[in-house]
Amino acid sequence: MPPEPGASTPPGEPPKRRNRRLRLWLALGAGVLSLLCLGGAGIAVLLYDEETKVERAEPDQVTSSFLRAYLGNRNDEETALYTCSSGARLDQLAALRAEIINREKRFGSSVSVVWESLIVGPVSGNATSVSVDLVIAGSKNGAQTSSRTEPWSFELTDQNGWRVCGATKRS
């Protein structure tokens, strides 16, 4: 004999109903929250990509970034982002960097290099040059001990964006 309807609940209490509406709202809220998190992560990746993008659109900008990487930060991996893929002639600039490092070690000082007067030459096909004055200053214990200015010329080639392919000290 089947049990009578409502026999399992005590008399006077209505049968418990599952609250489907509450579960629906919780699921909807969790879904919206998940979409917001994914959207935020996507925006963060996009902003990071935009901020760390290597700009090689202008020869003077590339020359400045190259000098910052090579002489300022002395980071060869970063320098490679602004250098020709092959055949770069940077021997004279490498000698200058070695001289700077040797002076720092020998005299216990720090040598900084800044650049000024970047002048872009005429573009010929996919090549141009940038003239720049490098100001090399030595300091020890916070006091400047020496300073000199050297004129340099940088050769750039457009290889999917401008890249430094040569550096020559001008007289």
C-alpha positions as CSV (number, residue, x, y, z in Angstrom):
1,M,0.0,0.0,0.0
2,P,1.5,3.4,-1.0
3,P,2.0,6.0,1.6
4,E,-0.6,8.7,1.8
5,P,0.5,12.0,0.4
6,G,2.0,14.3,3.0
7,A,2.5,11.3,5.4
8,S,6.3,11.9,5.6
9,T,5.9,15.4,7.0
10,P,4.8,16.0,10.5
11,P,1.3,17.4,10.8
12,G,1.0,21.2,10.8
13,E,4.3,21.7,8.7
14,P,4.0,22.3,5.0
15,P,6.3,20.2,2.8
16,K,9.8,21.7,2.2
17,R,10.2,23.0,-1.3
18,R,13.5,23.6,-2.8
19,N,14.2,27.2,-3.6
20,R,14.9,27.1,-7.3
21,R,14.8,30.8,-7.6
22,L,17.7,31.2,-5.2
23,R,19.8,28.7,-7.0
24,L,19.1,30.4,-10.3
25,W,20.2,33.8,-9.0
26,L,23.3,32.3,-7.4
27,A,24.2,30.6,-10.7
28,L,23.5,33.8,-12.6
29,G,25.6,35.9,-10.2
30,A,28.5,33.4,-10.4
31,G,28.3,33.5,-14.2
32,V,28.4,37.3,-14.4
33,L,31.3,37.4,-11.9
34,S,33.2,34.9,-14.0
35,L,32.7,37.0,-17.1
36,L,33.8,40.1,-15.3
37,C,37.0,38.4,-14.1
38,L,37.8,37.1,-17.6
39,G,37.1,40.5,-19.1
40,G,39.4,42.2,-16.5
41,A,42.2,39.7,-17.2
42,G,41.8,40.4,-20.9
43,I,42.1,44.1,-20.4
44,A,45.1,43.7,-18.2
45,V,46.9,41.6,-20.8
46,L,46.0,44.1,-23.5
47,L,47.3,47.0,-21.4
48,Y,50.5,45.1,-20.6
49,D,51.1,44.3,-24.2
50,E,50.6,47.9,-25.2
51,E,53.0,49.2,-22.5
52,T,55.8,46.8,-23.3
53,K,55.5,47.1,-27.1
54,V,58.8,47.8,-28.8
55,E,58.5,50.9,-30.9
56,R,60.6,51.1,-33.9
57,A,58.7,53.5,-36.0
58,E,61.1,56.5,-35.9
59,P,64.9,56.4,-36.4
60,D,65.6,58.9,-33.6
61,Q,63.4,57.0,-31.2
62,V,65.1,53.7,-32.0
63,T,68.6,55.4,-31.6
64,S,67.6,56.7,-28.2
65,S,66.2,53.4,-27.1
66,F,69.3,51.6,-28.4
67,L,71.6,53.9,-26.5
68,R,69.6,53.5,-23.3
69,A,69.8,49.7,-23.6
70,Y,73.5,49.5,-24.7
71,L,75.2,52.3,-22.7
72,G,72.7,53.1,-20.0
73,N,71.3,49.7,-18.9
74,R,74.2,47.7,-20.5
75,N,71.6,45.0,-21.3
76,D,72.6,43.1,-24.5
77,E,69.2,41.3,-24.7
78,E,67.4,44.6,-24.7
79,T,69.9,46.0,-27.2
80,A,69.2,43.2,-29.6
81,L,65.6,44.5,-29.9
82,Y,67.0,47.6,-31.7
83,T,69.9,46.1,-33.6
84,C,70.1,44.7,-37.1
85,S,69.4,41.0,-37.4
86,S,72.9,40.4,-38.8
87,G,76.0,42.3,-39.8
88,A,75.8,45.2,-37.3
89,R,79.0,47.2,-37.1
90,L,79.2,48.3,-33.5
91,D,83.0,47.8,-32.8
92,Q,83.7,51.5,-32.0
93,L,80.7,51.7,-29.7
94,A,81.7,48.4,-28.0
95,A,85.1,49.9,-27.4
96,L,83.5,53.0,-25.8
97,R,81.4,50.8,-23.5
98,A,84.5,48.7,-22.5
99,E,86.4,51.9,-21.7
100,I,83.5,53.1,-19.5
101,I,83.4,49.8,-17.6
102,N,87.2,49.8,-17.2
103,R,87.2,53.3,-15.8
104,E,84.5,52.5,-13.3
105,K,86.5,49.5,-12.1
106,R,89.8,51.3,-12.1
107,F,88.8,54.5,-10.4
108,G,85.8,53.3,-8.3
109,S,83.6,55.8,-9.9
110,S,80.4,55.8,-11.9
111,V,80.2,56.9,-15.6
112,S,77.0,57.9,-17.1
113,V,76.2,58.6,-20.7
114,V,73.4,60.9,-22.0
115,W,72.7,61.9,-25.5
116,E,71.5,65.1,-27.1
117,S,71.0,66.7,-30.4
118,L,69.6,63.7,-32.3
119,I,69.4,64.7,-35.9
120,V,67.9,62.3,-38.4
121,G,69.4,62.4,-41.9
122,P,67.5,62.0,-45.1
123,V,65.9,58.5,-45.7
124,S,67.4,56.8,-48.8
125,G,65.4,53.7,-49.6
126,N,65.3,51.7,-46.4
127,A,68.3,53.4,-44.8
128,T,69.0,56.6,-42.8
129,S,71.5,57.9,-40.3
130,V,71.2,59.7,-37.0
131,S,73.8,62.1,-35.7
132,V,74.0,62.4,-31.9
133,D,76.3,63.9,-29.3
134,L,77.1,61.6,-26.4
135,V,77.9,63.3,-23.2
136,I,80.1,61.1,-21.0
137,A,80.4,62.1,-17.4
138,G,82.3,60.5,-14.6
139,S,81.5,61.1,-10.9
140,K,82.8,59.8,-7.6
141,N,81.1,60.3,-4.2
142,G,78.4,62.4,-5.8
143,A,80.8,64.9,-7.4
144,Q,81.4,65.1,-11.1
145,T,85.0,64.4,-11.8
146,S,85.1,64.6,-15.6
147,S,82.9,65.2,-18.6
148,R,83.4,65.1,-22.4
149,T,81.1,65.3,-25.5
150,E,81.7,63.0,-28.5
151,P,79.9,63.3,-31.8
152,W,78.6,60.0,-33.2
153,S,76.8,58.8,-36.3
154,F,74.4,55.8,-36.3
155,E,73.3,54.0,-39.4
156,L,69.8,52.6,-39.4
157,T,68.0,50.2,-41.7
158,D,64.3,49.6,-41.9
159,Q,63.9,45.9,-41.2
160,N,60.2,45.6,-40.1
161,G,60.9,48.8,-38.1
162,W,64.1,50.8,-37.8
163,R,67.2,49.1,-36.4
164,V,70.7,50.3,-35.6
165,C,73.2,48.6,-38.0
166,G,76.3,50.7,-37.4
167,A,77.9,53.3,-35.1
168,T,80.8,55.5,-35.9
169,K,82.6,58.2,-33.9
170,R,82.8,61.4,-35.9
171,S,85.7,63.7,-35.6
